[in-house]
Amino acid sequence: MKKKIVSNSKSGKIPLRIKPELHEMLVERADKEGRSLNSYLTKILEAGIQPKTFEDRQFVGQVILGENFDLSSRLVSVSGIYYRYLIDNADIAKADAQYVVIEANGNILTLRELK
């Protein structure tokens, strides 16, 4: 008996159902750019997942240790620079926890505790 090999790689094909009106709008916009509909949709999807700001590129996804917090001043040190912070679903940071940056807006980082 042959074993079936399961692969986690994706085919690159996504069946998609949309309203005919939206389909027509997308085709028109693709035509204006001289692209195929597939190429236009790929461009839109790629742009949608790219970090929008310098802060997002630099900080989002970075893990921060609790020891980097100055709890009295409500600042956190990241790469030697202090930032204000917000904790997702909590009021205060814990010195013995780890956090991940989920959003960066200017000098304010939004953090979520890793569990």
N, C-alpha and C positions, 0 to 999 in steps of 0.2 A: 504494500500500500504506500502511495506517495504522500509525503508530508506537504501540506500547503504552507508556503512561505508567505507570511504577512509582512507587508512593507508599510512603513509610516510615511514614505514619500508621497507627495501629492501629485496628481496628474496635471494640475494647472487648469482644469476645466471646472466651471461652476455653472450648473443649470440655474437660471434666474428667471423668475416671473415678475413682470412689471406691467403697469397700465400701458395700453397702446399709445396714449397721449405722451407719456414720458418717453417711451421708446422713440417716437417721432421727434421729440425735442432733442434727444441725445444724438440721433442720426443727423439732424440739422446742424448741431454744434460741431459734431465730428467733421461733417462736410466743410464747414467754414474754416476749420483748421487743416483741411486737406488730409485727414486721417481716416482710417477705418474705424468703425464703431468699437471694435475690440481694442484697438490702440488707444482710442479716446478714453474708454472706460478704465483701461489699465493706468493711464496717466492720472485720472481723477482718483483712483484708489491709492496709488502710490503717494500722491500729494496729501491725501487724507491721513496717512499714518506717519508722515515725517514730523519730527519735532518742529514746532512753529517758531520758537524763540531760542536765543542763545542760552538762556537759563535752562530751558527744557533739555537742550543738547548736553549741557554741562552736568546737570544734577539729577534729572529724573531717572529713577532706578538705582541710584546710589544708596548703599546701606550705611547708616550712621549708628554708631555705638552710643549707649546712654551716657558714657563717660565724657562725651563731647558736648554735653549740655551744661550751660550755666543756668541752673534752675532759678536762682534769685533774680537774674536780669532777663530771663526768658529769651536767651540767645543760644544758638548752637554753632559750634565751630565746624566748618567744612573746608578742608584744604587750607587751614590756617586763617580763614576769614569768618567773621561772625555774622550770622543771619538771624532775623526774626523767624519764628516758626509758629505753625498751627498744627495741632495733633488731630488727625481724623478720628472722630468718635471718642475723644477724651479731652479733659481739661488741662492735665499736666503730663509732662514727660516723666518717665521712670528711669532713674540712673542705671538700673540693672537690666534694661531692655534694649532691643535693637529696633531700629526704624528704617523704613525705606522712603525715599523722597517720591511722592506721587504727583507733585505739581510744584512749579517754581514760577513765581510772579514777582519780578524785580528782586527786592531783597527779602522776600517772604517765601519760606519753603513750607509746603504742606506735607506732613509726614504721617505714615501709618505704621503702627507697631507690628513687628513680625512676631508671629506666634509659633 
